[in-house]
Amino acid sequence: MIVRQVRTDDLDGLVELAAAADGTMTTMPTTRDGMAERIEEAVKSTAPGSLVDGHEAYLFVLVEGDRLLGMSAIYATVGLERPFYSYKVSSISQSSPDLGIRVDTRLLHLVNDYTGTSVVGTLFLHPDGRGGGRGRTLSLSRFLFMAAHRKRFPDRVMAEMRGFTDSDGGSEFWDAVGRRFFQLEFNDADLRSGHEFRFISDLFPTYPIYADLLPEPAQAVIGRPHPDAVPAAALLEEQGMRNRNYVDIFDAGLCLDAFIDDLEIVRAARSVTLAGEAKENDLDGPLMLVADPTLDSFAVATTRIAETSDQSIELPADVLDETGWAPGIELLISPARRTAGRQGEVAGR
């Protein structure tokens, strides 16, 4: 199992993967042409000598044997040419000494506070591939890519978690808020937002919304992730991403963010040289993410390693066979799980 940069010959596998998502991943192209365009954009973003201007979109795939089982992405910077909207959730407290009443009220403010931030998203693992640490590797590989190419990214990264929806894919929050201004079904509006934005600025309410005036089912899902996204959110929080009271404008899904340099994977990443094949009885350390950090051939495996010195490691034979890495190559490594003492499979938006 490895996670690597997408290639043009992955098109058929990604089209098949998108079919397994059954329309639940609104950031995943649903047509062959759309997927081909996404792949072309990612390949262009990692081409040698490519211009770095913040519009890059990096796409990664999880491959096991000859089967493509997952995908994930990084969007280098949002809000450069089109607004990136969120709701900031704040609260006000009011009291009446005469009546002996105190009222705490939540307000939703339409904001562009994530302008200039990187976004990790489009995380999907085929149902056949869930378990066995695949989701962890697929998700965390993106942070190791950021560590390897730090100058390509701004200070902060955020993630929008898929919000809570009912069994039919409907959103109580959308029905109470968005539908009143757009007369669109939830999925239609969410898909439209991927390539349009004027309708949001034209029609969305710009004044704060009193959450307490919404129907109780709509209030209950504000900041509540979809059950399928709960493990993804927990994994990001383990890395140091935090809820700072922002939610998605369509389904009120939880937003998490962090400074990139504070992420566990990034903080602990270090360069080593591959010395060769490890003996089985030397592989007794913790699981590590091990990456070829090269821009256009970035690839990650999760494995135990044998450290021959502070600057060199040995890897199991099966990892060397799958990756094709040869002795002498420079690698980047970081713990696959949270470092002891630090505070803090997967399907997400």
Secondary structure as UniProt FT lines:
FT   STRAND          2..5
FT   HELIX           8..10
FT   HELIX           11..21
FT   TURN            22..23
FT   TURN            26..27
FT   HELIX           32..45
FT   TURN            48..49
FT   STRAND          57..64
FT   TURN            65..66
FT   STRAND          67..75
FT   STRAND          86..96
FT   TURN            97..100
FT   STRAND          101..111
FT   TURN            113..116
FT   STRAND          118..125
FT   HELIX           127..129
FT   TURN            132..133
FT   HELIX           134..148
FT   HELIX           150..152
FT   STRAND          156..160
FT   TURN            167..168
FT   HELIX           172..176
FT   HELIX           178..182
FT   HELIX           186..192
FT   TURN            193..195
FT   HELIX           198..203
FT   STRAND          209..210
FT   HELIX           211..213
FT   HELIX           216..220
FT   TURN            221..223
FT   HELIX           227..229
FT   HELIX           230..238
FT   TURN            239..240
FT   STRAND          242..247
FT   TURN            249..251
FT   STRAND          254..259
FT   HELIX           260..262
FT   HELIX           264..268
FT   STRAND          270..277
FT   HELIX           280..282
FT   STRAND          288..292
FT   HELIX           295..297
FT   STRAND          299..303
FT   STRAND          306..309
FT   TURN            310..311
FT   STRAND          312..315
FT   HELIX           317..323
FT   TURN            327..328
FT   STRAND          330..335
FT   TURN            340..341
//
